[in-house]
Amino acid sequence: MRTLFITGGAGFIGSALVRLLLAESDWRVVNIDKLTYAGNLESLAAVADSERHLFVQADVADRAAMDELFARHRPQGVIHLAAESHVDRSILGPAEFVQTNIVGTYVLLEAVRAYWSGLAEDERSRFRFHHVSTDEVFGSLGPQGLFSETTAYDPRSPYSSSKAAADHLVRAWYHTYGLPVVVTNCSNNYGPYQFPEKLIPLMVLNALAGKPLPIYGRGDNVRDWLYVDDHARALRLAFERGQAGATYCIGGNAERTNLEVVDRLCALLDELRPRGEGRRYGELKTFVTDRPGHDRRYAIDAGHIRRELGWAPQESFDSGLRKTVAWYLENSQWVAHVQSGEYRQWVRQNYSERRA
């Protein structure tokens, strides 16, 4: 049985990828996650009993732990998603982002290199280290243009700077040591199981609770939105079929201003869960002071991955957003456990025997 390491597999994107691989492939997945606040194994409840899923609570910056895992499980590849990922939090406390995103990636790369160097030649050529990154490393776009694989880096926040540094380390290990790597840069993800600090789940849950819907500035910042399951499919393709040393930009072709996103969410909630008494969710919108260094616009040209690997998003923004809102409405227990912190108890009760 082929073994694949996924770091950060208890996070939003990582858990979607784990669920996809267990449902649609024969990979044995070793899921390595430190379980910081956003790591939630309850998002993997549906695959908790799978014999092809092993969870290990470990820090990618712990070299001894990484060496031991490689020696024990001998994977055919790594998809590296473990990262601190929230811009607002990076502004308030950048140290964690430097430690996990830069130092952690360096330590993992060295553990991978040591393991990979000892493989037989045919195993070395088939091995892949896939680093999952963000479009935020490219900075901010004006009204026109798209990010692509050749766009120069221009990160503006502690988060995007830390991810840019990690990208450069990964490419350096390819050029210097020959480590077969793939890098992907994605646009804003959304979908089920997303931690409530992010825009879409935050607005849904605030609206349901009758709380203000805070919108930065005038709400005219633009993002390209990518449904998380579409992203997971792209990640699998890039890992399994991508060329060593290649970069693939993954986008949803769904540019929307933040205000447009909130307005669409409010309209969906008015339809699916009316407030009653003639009230509408849009009445809760509140414009707040913009955050420092807020990039104006992101948008991705995904033509390269479409042409080379045949990937295209299956969800439009409207269909994906409807599925997302419906999921939050139908999964109040998952939401309640996150809001109360009970999801951490769930981890101890259901996965303690799987830790290494």
C-alpha positions in Angstrom: 0.0 0.0 0.0 1.4 3.4 -1.0 1.8 5.8 1.9 1.5 9.6 1.7 2.2 12.1 4.4 -0.1 15.1 4.7 1.0 17.8 7.1 -1.8 20.0 8.5 -4.4 17.4 7.7 -6.7 18.4 10.5 -7.0 21.9 9.1 -9.7 23.2 6.7 -8.0 22.4 3.4 -6.0 19.5 4.7 -9.1 17.7 6.0 -10.8 18.2 2.7 -7.8 16.6 1.0 -7.7 13.7 3.4 -11.4 13.0 2.9 -11.0 13.1 -0.9 -8.0 10.7 -0.9 -9.6 8.2 1.4 -12.8 8.2 -0.8 -11.3 8.3 -4.2 -7.8 6.8 -4.1 -5.9 3.9 -2.6 -3.3 6.0 -0.7 -2.6 5.3 2.9 -2.6 8.7 4.6 -0.4 9.6 7.6 -2.0 12.8 8.8 0.5 14.9 10.8 -0.9 17.9 12.6 0.3 19.9 15.7 -3.4 20.6 16.5 -3.2 24.3 17.1 -6.5 26.1 17.7 -7.6 25.6 14.1 -6.8 21.9 13.9 -10.1 20.0 14.3 -10.2 16.3 13.9 -13.9 16.4 14.2 -13.8 17.5 10.6 -12.5 14.0 9.9 -15.1 12.1 11.8 -16.4 10.5 8.7 -13.1 8.8 8.1 -12.0 8.2 11.7 -12.4 4.4 11.4 -10.6 4.1 8.1 -7.7 1.6 8.2 -5.9 3.8 5.6 -5.9 6.9 7.9 -3.4 7.3 10.7 -3.3 10.5 12.7 -0.1 11.6 14.4 0.0 14.7 16.6 3.4 16.2 15.9 5.1 19.5 15.0 6.8 19.8 11.6 9.4 21.9 13.3 10.4 18.9 15.5 13.2 17.2 13.6 13.4 14.1 15.7 9.7 13.5 15.4 9.9 13.9 11.6 12.9 11.6 11.2 11.1 8.9 13.3 8.0 9.2 11.2 9.8 8.9 7.9 11.8 5.9 9.2 8.7 4.1 10.4 6.2 4.8 7.6 8.5 5.3 4.5 6.2 7.4 2.4 6.2 7.9 -1.3 5.5 11.6 -1.0 4.5 14.5 1.2 1.9 17.2 0.7 2.8 20.0 3.1 -0.2 22.1 4.2 0.8 22.8 7.9 0.8 26.5 8.3 -0.5 29.4 10.3 -2.8 31.1 7.8 -4.9 34.0 9.1 -3.7 37.5 8.1 -5.3 39.3 11.0 -3.6 37.0 13.5 -0.3 37.4 11.7 -0.5 41.2 12.2 -1.1 40.8 15.9 1.4 38.0 16.5 3.9 37.4 13.7 6.3 35.1 15.6 4.1 32.0 15.3 3.9 32.5 11.6 7.7 32.8 11.3 8.2 29.7 13.4 5.6 27.4 11.7 5.7 28.6 8.2 9.4 29.3 7.7 11.3 27.3 10.4 8.8 24.4 10.2 9.1 24.2 6.4 12.9 24.3 6.7 13.0 21.5 9.3 10.6 19.4 7.3 12.6 19.9 4.1 15.7 18.7 5.8 14.0 15.6 7.2 12.6 14.9 3.7 16.0 15.4 2.1 17.7 13.0 4.5 15.0 10.4 3.9 14.9 10.9 0.1 18.6 10.7 -0.2 18.6 7.2 1.1 16.0 5.8 -1.3 16.8 3.7 -4.3 17.1 5.6 -7.5 13.7 4.6 -8.9 12.0 5.5 -5.6 13.8 8.9 -5.5 12.6 9.8 -9.0 8.9 9.0 -8.1 9.0 10.8 -4.8 7.3 14.2 -4.6 7.4 17.0 -2.0 4.3 19.1 -2.7 4.2 22.5 -0.9 0.8 24.2 -0.7 1.0 28.0 -0.8 -1.2 31.0 -1.4 -1.8 33.7 -4.0 -1.1 36.3 -1.3 2.7 35.9 -1.9 2.2 37.9 -5.1 1.0 41.1 -3.4 -1.9 43.2 -4.6 -3.3 43.6 -8.1 -4.8 46.7 -9.7 -8.2 46.7 -11.5 -6.7 44.6 -14.3 -4.5 41.6 -14.6 -4.1 38.1 -13.1 -1.5 36.3 -11.0 0.3 33.5 -12.8 3.2 31.1 -12.2 5.6 33.8 -13.5 4.3 36.7 -11.3 7.0 38.4 -9.2 6.6 38.0 -5.4 5.5 41.1 -3.4 4.1 39.9 -0.1 2.5 42.6 2.1 1.6 40.9 5.5 3.5 38.9 8.0 1.4 35.9 6.9 2.1 36.3 3.2 5.8 37.1 3.8 6.2 33.8 5.8 4.6 31.8 3.0 6.7 33.5 0.4 9.8 32.6 2.4 8.7 29.0 2.6 8.1 28.9 -1.2 11.6 30.1 -1.8 13.0 27.5 0.5 11.2 24.7 -1.3 12.4 25.9 -4.7 16.0 26.3 -3.3 15.9 22.6 -2.2 14.9 21.6 -5.7 17.6 23.6 -7.5 20.4 23.0 -4.9 19.8 19.4 -3.8 17.6 18.1 -6.6 14.6 17.3 -4.3 11.6 16.7 -6.6 9.1 19.4 -5.5 5.8 20.8 -6.7 4.5 24.2 -5.5 0.9 25.3 -5.8 -0.5 28.8 -5.1 -4.2 29.0 -4.5 -6.8 31.7 -4.2 -9.2 32.2 -1.3 -10.8 28.9 -0.2 -14.3 28.5 1.2 -16.6 25.6 2.0 -17.7 23.2 4.8 -15.6 22.8 7.9 -13.9 26.2 7.7 -12.8 27.7 11.0 -15.1 30.6 11.9 -12.4 33.3 11.9 -12.6 33.4 8.1 -14.9 35.7 6.2 -17.7 33.4 5.0 -18.2 31.3 8.1 -17.8 34.3 10.3 -20.6 36.2 8.5 -22.9 33.1 8.4 -22.5 32.5 12.1 -22.7 36.1 13.1 -25.9 36.6 11.0 -27.5 33.5 12.6 -26.7 34.9 16.0 -28.1 38.4 15.1 -24.6 39.9 15.6 -23.1 42.7 13.4 -21.5 41.6 10.1 -18.2 43.6 10.1 -16.9 44.6 6.7 -13.4 46.1 6.3 -13.3 49.6 4.7 -15.8 50.0 2.0 -16.0 46.3 1.3 -14.5 46.8 -2.2 -11.4 44.5 -1.8 -11.6 41.7 -4.4 -10.8 38.0 -3.9 -11.0 35.1 -6.3 -13.0 32.4 -4.5 -12.2 28.6 -4.8 -14.5 25.9 -3.4 -12.3 23.7 -1.1 -13.3 20.4 -2.7 -12.2 21.8 -6.1 -8.9 22.8 -4.5 -8.5 19.3 -3.0 -8.9 17.7 -6.5 -6.4 20.1 -7.9 -3.9 19.3 -5.1 -4.2 15.6 -5.8 -3.6 16.1 -9.5 -0.6 18.3 -9.0 0.9 15.8 -6.5 0.3 12.7 -8.6 0.9 14.1 -12.1 2.7 17.4 -11.7 6.2 17.9 -13.1 9.1 18.1 -10.6 10.1 21.7 -10.1 6.8 23.0 -11.5 4.4 25.6 -10.0 0.7 25.5 -10.5 -1.7 28.4 -9.7 -5.1 27.3 -8.7 -8.1 29.7 -8.8 -11.8 29.5 -8.9 -12.4 32.1 -11.6 -14.8 33.7 -9.2 -13.8 37.3 -8.4 -16.1 39.0 -5.9 -15.8 42.1 -3.7 -16.1 41.4 0.0 -19.3 43.3 0.0 -20.7 41.2 -2.8 -19.9 38.1 -0.9 -21.7 39.4 2.2 -24.7 40.5 0.2 -25.0 37.1 -1.4 -24.7 35.3 2.0 -27.4 37.5 3.4 -29.7 36.7 0.4 -29.1 33.0 0.9 -29.8 33.1 4.6 -33.0 35.2 3.9 -34.1 32.3 1.7 -32.9 29.3 3.7 -33.3 30.6 7.3 -35.5 33.7 7.4 -35.1 36.0 10.4 -38.9 36.5 10.6 -41.0 39.6 11.4 -39.9 41.2 8.1 -36.3 41.5 9.1 -33.4 40.8 6.7 -29.9 39.8 7.4 -28.5 42.6 5.3 -29.6 45.0 8.1 -26.7 43.6 10.2 -23.9 44.8 7.9 -21.4 47.1 9.6 -18.5 48.9 8.0 -15.4 48.9 10.2 -11.9 50.4 10.0 -9.8 48.7 7.3 -7.0 46.4 8.4 -3.4 47.5 7.9 -1.9 46.7 4.5 -5.2 45.2 3.1 -4.4 44.1 -0.4 -6.8 45.5 -2.9 -7.4 42.6 -5.3 -6.3 39.0 -5.9 -7.1 37.0 -9.1 -5.5 33.9 -10.5 -4.9 32.7 -14.1 -5.4 28.9 -13.7 -4.7 28.2 -17.4 -1.5 26.3 -16.8 -3.1 23.6 -14.5 -6.1 23.4 -16.9 -3.9 22.8 -19.9 -1.3 20.5 -18.4 -3.4 18.5 -15.9 -6.9 18.9 -17.1 -8.2 20.5 -13.9 -11.1 22.9 -13.8 -13.4 23.9 -10.8 -16.7 21.9 -10.7 -18.4 24.5 -8.6 -19.4 28.0 -9.6 -19.3 30.6 -6.8 -23.1 30.6 -6.5 -23.3 26.8 -6.3 -20.4 26.5 -3.9 -21.7 29.2 -1.7 -25.2 27.7 -1.5 -23.6 24.3 -0.5 -21.5 26.1 2.1 -24.4 27.9 3.7 -26.5 24.8 3.7 -23.7 22.8 5.4 -23.4 25.3 8.2 -27.2 25.3 8.7 -27.2 21.5 8.8 -24.2 21.0 11.0 -24.9 23.1 14.1 -23.2 20.6 16.4 -19.9 21.0 14.6 -20.2 24.7 14.9 -21.2 24.6 18.6 -18.2 22.4 19.4 -15.9 24.9 17.7 -17.4 27.9 19.4 -17.4 26.2 22.9 -14.0 24.6 22.5 -15.5 21.1 22.9 -13.9 20.0 19.6 -10.6 19.6 21.5 -12.4 17.1 23.8 -13.6 15.2 20.8 -10.0 14.8 19.7 -8.9 13.3 23.0 -11.9 11.0 23.1 -11.8 9.7 19.6 -8.2 9.8 18.4 -6.0 9.2 21.5 -5.3 5.7 20.4 -4.1 6.8 17.0 -1.5 9.2 18.2 2.2 8.3 17.9 
